[in-house]
Amino acid sequence: MGGLKAAIDYGVIGLLVAMSIVVFAIFIERMLFYRGLDPKRFTHRRELEIALTSRLNLMAIMASNAPYVGLLGTVLGIMLTFTVMGSDGQLDSARIMSGLALALKATAAGLMVAIPAVTLYNLLLRRVRVLLARWETLHG
């Protein structure tokens, strides 16, 4: 059971860390792209919008699914705790509580990924709207 616990912990937490890295990488890449963007070089609004929103959908997917990945880790951790309790045939409240507390860390990790991801995504959407408004001012 120790190997299963490690797989659940490292698998879920590892996936959440990877999701967080992807979100921050997209944010940095997009901000650098927006900083160097010249709206005048785009002749069509849709062309500019496609360039501005590239990869934002991936960021939204990560932000919306991180809590569910954390919840999955929690459910798996609780199931593992109950399985261990059932196989041992004894109810040790300290062991149960520590198992449940460790399981809940996955939910916390999921929220720690989701909250900044949603915030960064919304910051990028605001920047997209500003750049589109600048383009419309230049071409309107």
RAGI-V783873 format. One line per field, one symbol per residue. psi: psi as a letter, one per 30 degrees, with the letter a starting at -180 (. if undefined). Layout:
psi=???
This chain:
psi=feeeeeeeeeeeeeeeeeeeeeeeeeeeeeeeeeegkjfffkfkeeeeeeeegkfeeeeeeeeffeeeeeeeeeeeeeeeeeeeeeffgljjeeeeeeeeeeeffeeeeeefeeeeeeeeeeeeeeeeeeeeeeeeeeg.
